[in-house]
Amino acid sequence: MPFPQAVLETDITKLTHDYDAYVLVSNTLSSQHYPNIQASLESQQIMDARVGVQPSLVAADVAGKRLLHVPVGKLDRDYDDVRRLFDATRNIAQTLLDSGVRKPLLEINLFGLTDGQTAQLKNAIEAAYLGLCQGLWQPLEARQALDENEIEPIEFVGLMESNGQVDTQRLIAIEAGKRVARDLCGTEPERMAPPGFADYCVDTFKDSNVKVTVISDDAQIRHEYPLLHAVARASVEVKRHRPRVIRLVYQPEGEINKTLLFAGKGITFDTGGADLKVNGHMAGMSRDKGGAAGVAGFMKTVSMLAPKGVKVIAEIGAVRNSIGAEAFIPDEIITSHAGIRVRVGNTDAEGRMLLADLLSHLRKDALTAVNPELFSVATLTGHAAIALGPYTALVENKPARNIGVSQKLFAQGELCADPVEPSLSRREDFDFIKPRTKADDVLSSNNAPSVTTMRGHQFPMAFLTVASGLDKHEANCELPLPYTHVDIAGSGVENLDWQHGKPTAAPVNVFVNTYL
């Protein structure tokens, strides 16, 4: 799985590779390594006013004999952050390809910033490299159908840093994880139907330090993951659409001091089920597996970095929410793995059903784990996108709030161009999903879209808490379990375009920077 490898360069006079272009990403016209660049660019400005305002490719006495100057604009306003660097390099990916550049050398030069602003941009090189890789990524279908070396021709990217304080192996591991996440999220629904999703995971972690277990037996899934199986019921008659439960476990060498447990929503296509998506809203629903994709991507980075002291367990539900005679329907009452009677409110609120069973299994793992933290990751609600735009939503329980889970993720997200926004779990959320009769224990959803429902991205966390049995592990219990729900409906693809936008691989990087 080739992608641009990060190469560290520390001496401009002793480069280790033969580069064909020098890319200066800067808020000025100057370079730390080529004093002549500023004069060259200023002379170009005389005949081209775009120089210094937008990316400009000029001939210059630099590595490769051509200079691409990439202005990042102002960086000193209260709302500026490291995404300015990420976006700048992502946006010049096609310029590099169209210009015939195949071996770029990047310099990041940020001038005139305060110590505080510099600290906020300390991951600028990481952001620039990952942004360029985001821009260069091509879908799995394209790489399989066309010459991969033609559509992704850049094999390495030089990173100029005279202090040598860049861990290129870490950058490569992060990008490898993000690439897994983009592939799994972005691939069309037949190629990445549940069996294909599972196969991709098996291939990805073959001969690695991550143990992969795939459950494909229908009777076992129906018995052990009853809510998940209900969502999959209409798909079972089509062999290539049958569900899979994928368990990934990384066991570090030596002593364990932290255990991370992830449930990933992998709806490989969402028709809405009996509550059918209409008026064009079904297009793009092959990306409803973005949460599971992000979890698998994080596990790929974990595998490559092999962190000490951190054990990671992930369970992914790869399911197609099909429509047919066997489809589950509103008003059904189904008992979850945790023994909770769930009344189905809306079959288009299917993701929380499978997540509840996955979380229930992970809850059992957490009971004997060292310092466990549980997460569910999903493209769960349109409300998260409407409320927060392109930011990952976090909704945590009190045990998680007590140890500052969302605060840690927020702080790191601001530094690594993978931002998140915490939301609070409130009593109204639990009132919303409480049973109306003694026939059931919890309601999965109302029958209106989340975007028109008050607290539409918060109340699903309450359902997940109850349906998985995590409400038995609140802050005042003998064994409290920190749990945070992660909704990437707004952050999972570029420009909120779920049909055509590139997957962003959120929240891989923020979890890497927070926990690894």
C-alpha positions in Angstrom: 0.0 0.0 0.0 2.3 2.8 -1.2 1.9 6.4 -0.2 4.2 9.3 0.1 6.8 8.4 2.7 8.1 11.2 5.0 11.9 11.8 4.7 13.7 14.1 7.1 16.3 16.5 5.7 18.5 18.5 8.2 21.1 20.1 5.9 20.2 21.9 2.7 23.7 21.3 1.4 23.7 17.6 2.0 20.3 16.4 0.8 19.8 12.6 0.9 17.4 12.5 -2.1 17.3 14.0 -5.5 14.3 16.4 -5.3 12.6 18.0 -8.2 10.9 21.0 -6.5 11.2 23.0 -3.4 7.9 23.8 -1.7 8.0 26.8 0.7 4.9 26.9 3.0 5.1 30.3 4.7 3.4 33.4 6.0 6.2 35.4 4.4 8.3 35.4 1.3 11.4 34.3 3.1 13.1 30.9 3.6 15.3 29.7 6.5 17.5 27.7 4.1 17.6 29.7 0.9 18.3 33.4 1.5 17.8 34.2 -2.2 14.2 33.1 -2.3 12.7 36.4 -1.0 14.4 38.5 -3.6 13.4 36.0 -6.3 9.7 36.1 -5.2 9.7 39.9 -4.9 11.0 40.2 -8.5 8.2 37.9 -9.6 5.6 40.0 -7.8 6.5 42.9 -10.1 4.9 41.1 -13.1 2.5 38.8 -11.2 0.5 40.2 -8.3 -0.7 36.7 -7.4 2.7 35.8 -6.0 2.5 35.9 -2.2 -1.3 35.7 -2.3 -1.8 32.3 -3.9 0.4 29.3 -4.7 3.0 30.3 -7.3 5.5 28.1 -9.2 8.6 29.9 -10.3 12.1 29.1 -11.5 14.7 29.5 -8.7 18.1 28.4 -7.5 16.7 25.8 -5.1 16.5 22.1 -4.9 14.9 20.9 -8.2 15.4 24.4 -9.7 11.8 25.3 -9.2 10.1 26.8 -6.3 6.4 26.5 -5.3 5.6 29.2 -2.8 2.5 28.4 -0.8 1.2 31.4 1.3 -0.8 30.4 4.4 -2.0 33.9 5.1 -2.5 35.3 8.6 -1.8 33.0 11.5 -2.0 35.5 14.5 -5.8 35.8 14.9 -7.6 34.2 17.8 -9.3 31.7 15.5 -6.3 30.7 13.4 -4.9 27.2 14.0 -2.7 24.6 12.5 -5.3 23.6 10.0 -4.1 26.6 7.9 -1.0 24.5 7.2 -3.0 21.3 6.6 -5.3 23.0 4.2 -2.5 24.8 2.4 -0.7 21.6 1.5 -3.8 19.6 0.8 -4.9 22.3 -1.7 -1.6 22.3 -3.7 -1.6 18.5 -4.2 -3.1 18.7 -7.6 -0.8 21.6 -8.5 2.2 19.4 -7.8 0.8 16.6 -9.9 -0.2 18.9 -12.8 3.3 20.5 -12.7 5.0 17.2 -13.0 6.5 17.3 -9.5 7.2 13.9 -8.2 9.8 14.4 -5.5 9.0 17.6 -3.5 11.0 19.0 -0.6 8.9 21.0 1.9 10.0 23.8 4.2 7.7 25.3 6.8 8.7 28.9 7.7 6.4 30.8 10.0 7.6 34.3 10.9 6.6 37.0 13.4 4.6 34.9 15.8 4.4 35.1 19.6 5.6 32.3 21.7 2.0 31.3 22.4 1.2 31.3 18.7 4.3 29.3 17.9 3.2 26.7 20.6 -0.2 26.5 19.0 1.4 25.7 15.7 4.1 23.3 17.0 2.8 20.4 14.8 3.0 22.5 11.6 5.3 20.0 9.9 3.0 17.1 10.8 0.0 19.0 9.6 1.7 20.0 6.3 2.8 16.4 5.6 -0.6 14.9 6.4 -2.5 17.6 4.5 -0.4 16.9 1.4 -1.1 13.1 1.8 -4.9 13.9 2.2 -4.8 15.8 -1.1 -2.8 13.1 -2.9 -5.0 10.2 -1.8 -7.0 8.4 -4.5 -9.9 6.1 -3.8 -9.3 2.3 -3.6 -11.4 1.6 -6.6 -9.3 4.0 -8.7 -6.1 2.4 -7.5 -7.4 -1.0 -8.4 -8.7 -0.1 -11.8 -5.9 2.2 -13.0 -2.1 2.2 -12.7 -1.5 3.0 -9.1 1.9 4.6 -9.8 0.3 6.9 -12.3 -2.5 8.3 -10.2 -0.4 8.3 -7.0 3.0 9.0 -8.4 4.7 10.7 -5.5 6.7 8.2 -3.5 8.3 10.4 -0.9 8.1 13.9 0.5 11.2 15.6 2.0 10.7 17.6 5.2 13.3 20.3 5.8 14.0 20.6 9.5 17.5 21.6 10.6 16.9 20.7 14.2 16.0 17.2 13.2 13.0 17.2 15.6 10.7 15.3 13.3 9.7 11.7 13.9 9.1 10.6 10.4 8.2 7.0 11.4 5.4 8.4 13.5 4.2 10.6 10.7 4.2 7.6 8.3 2.3 5.5 10.9 -0.3 8.2 11.3 -0.8 8.5 7.5 -0.9 4.7 7.2 -3.8 4.7 9.7 -5.5 7.5 8.0 -5.2 5.8 4.6 -6.8 2.6 6.0 -9.7 4.8 7.3 -10.1 6.6 4.0 -10.1 3.4 2.1 -12.7 1.7 4.3 -14.9 4.7 4.5 -14.7 5.8 0.9 -15.1 2.5 -1.0 -18.3 1.8 -2.8 -20.9 -0.5 -1.1 -20.5 -3.7 -3.0 -16.7 -3.8 -2.9 -16.8 -2.9 0.8 -19.9 -4.8 1.8 -19.4 -6.4 5.3 -17.4 -9.4 4.0 -15.2 -7.1 2.0 -14.7 -4.8 5.0 -13.7 -7.8 7.1 -11.3 -9.0 4.4 -9.6 -5.6 4.2 -9.1 -5.7 8.0 -7.7 -9.2 7.9 -5.3 -8.3 5.1 -4.3 -5.0 6.8 -3.3 -6.7 10.1 -1.8 -9.9 8.6 1.4 -10.9 10.4 1.1 -7.9 12.7 0.9 -7.4 16.4 -2.9 -6.9 16.2 -5.0 -10.0 16.6 -8.0 -10.1 14.3 -11.1 -12.2 14.9 -14.1 -12.2 12.5 -17.5 -13.6 13.4 -19.5 -14.5 10.3 -21.8 -17.2 11.6 -25.4 -15.9 11.4 -26.6 -17.9 14.4 -23.7 -16.7 16.6 -24.3 -13.1 15.6 -28.0 -13.4 16.2 -27.4 -14.8 19.7 -24.5 -12.6 20.8 -25.3 -9.3 19.0 -29.2 -9.3 18.8 -29.6 -5.6 18.1 -26.9 -5.7 15.4 -28.5 -8.7 13.8 -31.9 -7.1 13.7 -30.4 -4.3 11.6 -28.8 -6.9 9.3 -31.9 -9.1 9.1 -33.0 -8.0 5.6 -29.4 -8.4 4.3 -28.9 -12.0 5.4 -30.6 -13.5 2.4 -27.9 -11.9 0.1 -24.7 -13.8 0.8 -22.4 -11.0 -0.2 -24.2 -8.6 2.2 -24.2 -10.7 5.3 -22.9 -9.1 8.5 -19.6 -9.4 10.2 -18.3 -8.6 13.6 -14.6 -7.8 13.6 -12.6 -7.8 16.8 -9.1 -6.2 16.8 -6.8 -6.5 19.9 -3.4 -4.9 20.4 -1.6 -6.4 23.5 1.5 -4.4 24.4 4.7 -6.0 25.7 5.2 -5.6 29.4 3.0 -3.8 31.9 -0.3 -2.3 31.0 -1.3 1.1 32.5 -4.2 2.1 30.1 -6.9 0.2 28.2 -8.7 1.8 25.3 -11.9 0.1 24.1 -13.6 1.2 20.8 -16.9 0.3 19.2 -17.1 1.2 15.5 -20.3 1.7 13.5 -19.7 0.1 10.1 -23.0 0.5 8.2 -21.7 -0.4 4.7 -24.8 0.9 3.2 -27.8 2.6 4.8 -31.1 2.5 3.0 -32.8 3.6 6.1 -34.5 0.3 6.3 -38.3 0.3 6.7 -38.0 4.0 7.4 -36.7 4.4 3.9 -34.5 7.3 2.9 -36.2 9.2 0.1 -35.8 12.3 -2.0 -32.2 11.5 -2.8 -31.0 11.1 0.8 -29.7 7.6 0.2 -26.8 8.8 -2.0 -23.5 8.7 -0.1 -24.7 6.2 2.5 -21.9 3.9 1.6 -19.9 6.2 3.8 -22.0 5.4 6.9 -19.1 3.1 7.9 -16.8 6.0 8.6 -16.8 5.4 12.4 -15.7 1.8 12.0 -13.2 3.0 9.4 -11.7 5.5 11.8 -11.4 2.8 14.5 -9.6 0.4 12.1 -7.3 3.2 11.0 -6.4 4.0 14.6 -5.6 0.4 15.1 -3.3 0.4 12.1 -1.3 3.3 13.6 -1.3 1.6 16.9 0.1 -1.5 15.2 2.9 0.4 13.6 3.9 2.5 16.6 3.5 -0.5 19.1 3.1 1.8 22.1 4.1 0.4 25.5 1.7 0.3 28.3 -1.5 0.8 26.2 -3.8 -2.1 25.4 -6.4 -1.4 22.7 -9.5 -3.5 22.0 -11.8 -2.6 19.1 -15.1 -4.2 18.0 -16.5 -3.3 14.6 -20.0 -4.1 13.4 -20.0 -4.3 9.6 -23.6 -4.4 8.6 -25.8 -3.4 5.7 -29.2 -1.8 6.6 -31.2 -3.2 3.8 -34.9 -3.0 2.9 -37.0 -6.2 2.3 -39.5 -8.6 3.8 -37.2 -9.4 6.7 -36.4 -5.8 7.6 -36.7 -4.9 11.2 -39.5 -2.3 11.8 -40.5 0.4 14.2 -42.4 -0.8 17.4 -40.4 -4.1 17.5 -39.0 -4.9 21.0 -35.6 -6.6 20.9 -33.5 -7.6 23.9 -29.9 -6.4 23.6 -26.8 -8.3 24.5 -26.9 -6.5 27.9 -30.5 -7.9 28.5 -32.2 -4.5 27.9 -35.5 -4.5 26.1 -35.2 -2.0 23.2 -38.2 -0.6 21.5 -37.3 0.4 17.9 -38.4 4.0 17.3 -37.0 4.4 13.8 -35.1 2.0 11.6 -33.0 4.8 10.2 -31.5 5.2 13.6 -29.8 1.9 13.1 -26.2 2.7 14.0 -26.9 3.0 17.8 -28.5 -0.4 17.7 -25.4 -2.2 16.7 -23.1 0.1 18.8 -25.1 -0.9 21.9 -24.3 -4.6 21.5 -20.7 -3.8 20.7 -20.4 -1.6 23.8 -22.0 -4.3 25.9 -19.3 -6.8 24.9 -16.6 -4.1 25.5 -18.1 -3.4 28.9 -17.4 -6.9 29.9 -13.8 -6.5 28.8 -13.6 -3.3 30.7 -14.6 -4.9 34.0 -11.2 -6.6 34.3 -9.2 -4.1 32.3 -6.5 -1.7 33.7 -7.7 1.9 33.6 -10.3 1.4 30.9 -11.8 4.1 28.7 -14.6 3.2 26.3 -15.6 5.0 23.1 -18.2 4.6 20.4 -17.2 6.1 17.0 -19.9 6.7 14.4 -21.3 8.8 11.6 -24.4 8.8 13.8 -26.5 11.9 13.4 -27.0 14.7 10.9 -27.7 16.9 14.0 -23.9 16.7 14.9 -23.1 18.2 11.5 -25.8 20.9 11.7 -24.9 21.8 15.3 -21.1 21.7 15.0 -20.3 21.8 11.3 -17.0 20.1 10.4 -16.0 19.2 14.0 -16.1 15.8 15.7 -18.7 15.8 18.5 -17.9 14.3 21.9 -20.6 13.4 24.4 -19.2 11.8 27.6 -20.5 10.3 30.8 -19.6 11.6 34.2 -16.8 9.1 34.9 -15.2 10.3 31.6 -15.8 13.9 32.5 -14.2 13.4 35.9 -10.9 12.3 34.3 -11.0 14.9 31.6 -11.4 12.7 28.5 -13.0 15.4 26.3 -10.7 18.1 27.6 -7.7 16.0 26.6 -9.1 15.2 23.2 -10.0 18.9 22.6 -6.6 20.1 23.6 -4.8 17.7 21.3 -7.3 18.2 18.4 -6.5 21.9 18.4 -2.8 21.1 17.9 -3.0 18.3 15.3 -5.6 19.6 12.8 -8.2 17.0 13.9 -10.4 19.2 16.1 -13.3 18.1 18.3 -16.0 19.9 20.3 -17.4 18.5 23.6 -21.1 18.4 24.2 -22.7 17.6 27.5 -25.0 14.7 28.4 -28.0 16.0 30.3 -31.0 14.6 32.1 -33.3 15.6 29.2 -31.4 13.1 27.0 -32.3 10.2 29.4 -35.9 11.5 29.7 -36.1 11.4 26.0 -35.3 7.7 25.7 -37.1 6.4 28.8 -39.8 3.7 28.2 -43.4 4.8 27.8 -44.8 1.4 29.1 -43.6 -1.6 31.0 -43.2 -3.5 27.8 -39.8 -2.2 27.2 -36.8 -0.6 28.9 -35.6 2.0 26.5 -36.6 3.7 23.2 -34.0 3.8 20.5 -35.2 7.0 18.8 -38.1 9.2 18.0 -39.5 9.0 14.5 -38.3 12.4 13.3 -34.9 13.2 11.7 -32.2 14.1 14.1 -31.7 17.4 12.5 -35.2 18.5 13.5 -34.9 16.9 17.0 -33.8 18.9 20.0 -30.5 17.6 21.3 -30.4 15.3 18.3 -26.7 14.3 18.7 -26.7 14.2 22.5 -29.6 11.9 23.4 -28.3 8.9 21.4 -25.5 8.7 23.9 -28.1 8.2 26.6 -29.6 5.4 24.6 -26.2 3.8 24.2 -25.5 4.1 27.9 -28.7 2.3 28.9 -28.9 -0.3 26.1 -25.3 -1.4 26.6 -25.6 -1.6 30.4 -23.1 1.2 31.0 -25.7 3.0 33.2 -24.7 0.4 35.8 -21.3 1.9 35.9 -21.9 5.6 36.7 -19.6 7.8 38.7 -21.2 6.8 42.1 -21.0 3.1 41.4 -18.5 0.6 42.7 -16.8 0.3 39.3 -17.4 3.5 37.2 -16.5 3.2 33.6 -15.5 6.3 31.6 -17.4 6.3 28.3 -17.4 8.9 25.5 -19.5 8.9 22.3 -17.7 10.2 19.2 -19.9 11.5 16.4 -18.1 12.2 13.1 -21.1 13.0 11.0 -19.8 16.5 10.5 -16.1 15.7 10.3 -15.9 12.4 8.4 -15.7 13.8 4.9 -14.5 17.0 3.3 -17.0 19.9 3.0 -19.8 17.7 4.5 -20.2 16.1 1.1 -21.1 12.6 1.9 -21.5 11.5 -1.7 -18.4 12.9 -3.3 -16.1 14.4 -0.6 -12.9 12.7 0.3 -13.0 10.9 3.7 -11.0 12.8 6.3 -10.0 9.8 8.5 -11.3 11.6 11.5 -10.8 10.9 14.4 -7.6 8.9 13.9 -5.1 11.7 14.4 -6.6 13.2 17.5 -6.7 9.8 19.3 -3.1 9.1 18.2 -1.9 12.5 19.6 -3.9 12.1 22.8 -3.1 8.5 23.7 0.0 7.4 21.9 
